[in-house]
Every structure is written in C-alpha cells, then in structure tokens.
Amino acid sequence: MKLEKIQFITHQNSKYNYLESAKLALENGIRFIQLRMKNASKEDIVSLGKIIRKECDKYNATLIIDDYVELVSEIGADGVHLGKMDMSIDKAREILGENKIIGGTANSFEDILLHYNKGANYIGLGPFRFTNTKEVLSPILGLEGYKEIIDKCKEKNITIPIYAIGGIRLEDLNSIKEIGVYGIAISSIILDSENPISCTKKILDFSK
C-alpha cells in the first residue's frame, strides 16, 4: 500500500472551517486527507465526511477519519487514524479488514513497535514541537528525538512509514527529510500562512 507523503489534517480557525481547509489542501495538490473534528458529534462527522469524500473523489485523493472506526464504512473513508487512547490497531483491523488504512499515534520507539506488530499501515510520530491543535500533548520529541527513534527502527529492520507531526514549520522540512522520516502530517502550517498556496507548494516539495 503506497501512501502519499503529505497528510493534511482538517482544522478550523478564524479564516477556514473544516470543509474549506480540506478543499484548500486538495485544490493545491495534497492527496491524503485526515478528517479530524475534535469534540464534534458523530452525526456532524458523518455529514461532513460524506461531503469531503466527494471532494476527495474529484482528485482521486485518500480520505481517512480520526478515531471513529465505526464511521469508516458509513462515510466511505479509506481508513482511520487511531490515537494512543483509542481502539487498538488489531481490533480495528478485525473490523475494517485488510484493505483499509490504519494509522497509529506514537511518541516513542515502543509505541511504534506495538503498532507495527499489530498491523498498522503507518505511524504518526510526534509531537515535533509544541502545537495548539492537540489538546493533550505527549512529550515533545524535536529533531534529536526523531533521529534516535528512526535509527532504532532501522536497527530493528522496522520499515513502516513514519509521519512527523506537531508544530512543523517550513524551515524544518529539509532536516526532517534528511533523518529519514517518510512523510509529514500538517495542518496549521498551511491554514495560518499568509499565502497558503505558496506554502503548500513548498510543502509538496518534501514528497519529491
């Protein structure tokens, strides 16, 4: 299963709502969307999820949803991202089957090993630095923390795609790529930018 290297996580701020944020990412070349709507009702997630599914289909883009394994089929999503306090990867796999994407949040090598052994398709490793988009923040890893974990993965021959997440800035991209991180999961870097189109183009260079 080949995953796009740039994952956009929906968010809303004073300029964009969830749908507008997804459309902005899609229109400017991002083809992997995670629908995350913290504290929203399941009804609202399903309603918006179906709309974003149609938007993703226009661009042949992948859509996963945050947390709710039980909503994947109703929305028509391609998979789910599970936080450390959510359902286990293997239980989600039993429900969703082998063809759906399942990602897991990690903050350490031990977390990665657990998800890897339970059949995750990718890891969201973070946070890279402090971020306001996450309510409960695990210990910040920074570049050195990432390097140490990536080196351990190589040493143990664990080849699962790892996405850096959490407060990533444009100036971080080259150094993150150099240490061997597969991809990045981003949100505010685009939505808070003065020029989101230009910002997205620079981010897409990461995947080349």
C-alpha positions as CSV (number, residue, x, y, z in Angstrom):
1,M,0.0,0.0,0.0
2,K,1.7,3.2,-1.2
3,L,0.8,6.2,0.9
4,E,1.2,9.8,-0.1
5,K,3.9,11.6,1.9
6,I,1.9,14.6,2.8
7,Q,-1.1,14.1,5.0
8,F,-3.4,17.1,5.7
9,I,-5.4,17.1,8.9
10,T,-8.6,19.1,8.8
11,H,-8.7,22.0,11.3
12,Q,-10.6,25.2,11.6
13,N,-9.5,28.7,12.5
14,S,-10.8,32.3,12.0
15,K,-10.2,32.0,8.3
16,Y,-11.3,28.5,7.4
17,N,-13.8,25.9,8.5
18,Y,-13.2,22.1,8.3
19,L,-14.6,21.8,4.7
20,E,-12.7,24.9,3.5
21,S,-9.5,23.6,5.0
22,A,-9.8,20.2,3.2
23,K,-10.7,21.9,-0.1
24,L,-7.8,24.3,0.2
25,A,-5.4,21.3,0.6
26,L,-6.9,19.3,-2.2
27,E,-7.1,22.2,-4.7
28,N,-3.4,22.8,-4.1
29,G,-2.1,19.3,-4.6
30,I,-2.4,17.4,-1.4
31,R,-3.9,13.9,-1.9
32,F,-4.1,12.5,1.6
33,I,-6.7,14.0,4.0
34,Q,-7.4,13.1,7.6
35,L,-10.8,14.3,8.8
36,R,-10.3,15.3,12.4
37,M,-13.2,17.2,14.2
38,K,-12.4,17.1,17.9
39,N,-15.5,17.3,20.1
40,A,-17.9,17.1,17.2
41,S,-20.9,14.8,17.2
42,K,-20.8,11.6,15.2
43,E,-23.7,13.0,13.1
44,D,-21.7,16.1,12.2
45,I,-18.6,14.0,11.4
46,V,-20.6,11.7,9.1
47,S,-22.4,14.6,7.4
48,L,-19.2,16.5,6.7
49,G,-17.3,13.3,6.0
50,K,-19.6,12.4,3.1
51,I,-19.1,15.8,1.6
52,I,-15.3,15.7,1.9
53,R,-15.4,12.1,0.5
54,K,-16.9,13.6,-2.7
55,E,-14.3,16.3,-2.8
56,C,-11.5,13.7,-2.4
57,D,-13.0,11.7,-5.2
58,K,-12.6,14.6,-7.6
59,Y,-8.9,14.5,-7.1
60,N,-8.5,10.7,-6.6
61,A,-7.4,11.5,-3.0
62,T,-7.3,9.3,0.1
63,L,-9.6,10.1,3.0
64,I,-9.2,8.7,6.5
65,I,-11.0,9.7,9.6
66,D,-9.7,10.3,13.1
67,D,-10.7,8.0,16.0
68,Y,-14.1,6.6,14.8
69,V,-13.6,3.1,13.3
70,E,-17.4,2.6,13.3
71,L,-17.9,5.6,10.9
72,V,-15.4,4.5,8.2
73,S,-17.9,2.5,6.1
74,E,-20.7,4.9,6.6
75,I,-18.6,7.8,5.3
76,G,-16.9,5.7,2.7
77,A,-13.5,6.6,4.1
78,D,-10.3,4.7,3.1
79,G,-9.3,4.1,6.7
80,V,-8.8,5.5,10.2
81,H,-6.2,7.2,12.4
82,L,-6.1,6.0,16.0
83,G,-4.7,7.9,18.9
84,K,-3.0,6.3,21.9
85,M,-6.2,6.2,23.9
86,D,-8.4,4.9,21.0
87,M,-9.2,1.4,19.9
88,S,-6.2,-0.9,19.4
89,I,-4.8,-1.4,15.9
90,D,-5.5,-5.2,15.8
91,K,-9.1,-4.7,16.9
92,A,-9.7,-2.0,14.3
93,R,-8.1,-4.4,11.7
94,E,-10.6,-7.1,12.6
95,I,-13.5,-4.7,12.0
96,L,-12.1,-2.9,8.9
97,G,-10.4,-5.8,7.1
98,E,-7.0,-5.8,5.3
99,N,-7.8,-3.2,2.6
100,K,-8.4,-0.2,4.9
101,I,-5.6,2.1,6.0
102,I,-5.0,2.1,9.8
103,G,-2.6,4.7,11.2
104,G,-1.5,4.9,14.9
105,T,-0.1,7.7,17.0
106,A,3.3,7.2,18.6
107,N,5.6,9.1,20.9
108,S,8.3,6.5,21.3
109,F,10.0,3.6,19.7
110,E,8.0,1.2,21.9
111,D,4.8,2.7,20.6
112,I,5.9,2.2,17.0
113,L,6.9,-1.4,17.8
114,L,3.5,-2.1,19.3
115,H,1.6,-0.6,16.3
116,Y,3.9,-2.3,13.8
117,N,3.3,-5.7,15.4
118,K,-0.4,-5.2,15.4
119,G,-0.6,-4.4,11.7
120,A,-0.7,-0.6,11.4
121,N,0.0,0.8,7.9
122,Y,1.7,4.0,9.1
123,I,2.8,5.8,12.2
124,G,2.1,9.5,13.2
125,L,5.1,10.2,15.4
126,G,5.1,13.3,17.5
127,P,4.9,16.0,18.5
128,F,7.8,17.6,16.8
129,R,7.3,20.7,18.8
130,F,4.5,22.4,20.8
131,T,1.2,22.7,18.9
132,N,-2.1,24.3,19.7
133,T,-4.1,21.8,17.6
134,K,-3.6,19.0,20.1
135,E,-5.4,19.1,23.4
136,V,-3.4,16.5,25.2
137,L,0.3,16.8,24.2
138,S,2.8,14.0,24.7
139,P,6.5,14.8,25.4
140,I,8.0,16.9,22.6
141,L,10.5,14.9,20.5
142,G,12.4,17.5,18.5
143,L,14.8,16.6,15.7
144,E,17.1,14.6,18.0
145,G,14.2,12.5,19.4
146,Y,13.1,11.7,15.9
147,K,16.6,10.7,14.8
148,E,17.0,8.4,17.8
149,I,13.7,6.7,17.1
150,I,14.3,6.4,13.3
151,D,17.7,4.9,14.0
152,K,16.2,2.3,16.3
153,C,13.7,1.4,13.6
154,K,16.4,0.9,11.1
155,E,18.4,-1.2,13.6
156,K,15.4,-3.5,14.2
157,N,14.5,-3.5,10.5
158,I,11.1,-1.9,11.0
159,T,10.2,-0.3,7.7
160,I,6.7,1.1,8.4
161,P,6.1,4.7,7.0
162,I,6.6,7.3,9.8
163,Y,5.0,10.7,9.6
164,A,6.3,13.6,11.6
165,I,3.5,15.7,13.2
166,G,3.1,18.6,15.6
167,G,4.1,22.2,15.1
168,I,6.1,21.6,11.9
169,R,7.4,24.8,10.1
170,L,8.7,25.2,6.6
171,E,12.2,25.6,7.8
172,D,12.0,22.2,9.5
173,L,11.2,20.2,6.3
174,N,14.7,19.6,5.0
175,S,16.1,18.4,8.3
176,I,13.1,16.2,8.9
177,K,13.5,14.6,5.5
178,E,17.3,14.2,6.0
179,I,16.9,12.0,9.1
180,G,14.7,9.5,7.1
181,V,11.2,10.4,8.1
182,Y,8.8,9.1,5.4
183,G,6.2,11.9,5.5
184,I,4.7,14.8,7.4
185,A,1.2,15.3,8.8
186,I,0.3,19.0,8.8
187,S,-2.5,21.5,9.3
188,S,-1.8,24.9,10.9
189,I,1.4,25.5,8.8
190,I,-1.0,26.0,5.8
191,L,-4.0,27.4,7.4
192,D,-2.1,30.1,9.4
193,S,0.1,31.0,6.5
194,E,-0.3,34.4,4.8
195,N,0.0,32.7,1.4
196,P,-1.4,29.1,1.8
197,I,-1.0,28.3,-1.9
198,S,2.7,29.2,-1.9
199,C,3.2,27.4,1.4
200,T,1.5,24.2,0.1
201,K,3.8,24.2,-2.9
202,K,6.8,24.3,-0.7
203,I,5.4,21.5,1.4
204,L,4.8,19.4,-1.6
205,D,8.5,19.6,-2.5
206,F,9.0,17.4,0.6
207,S,7.5,14.5,-1.3
208,K,9.8,14.7,-4.3
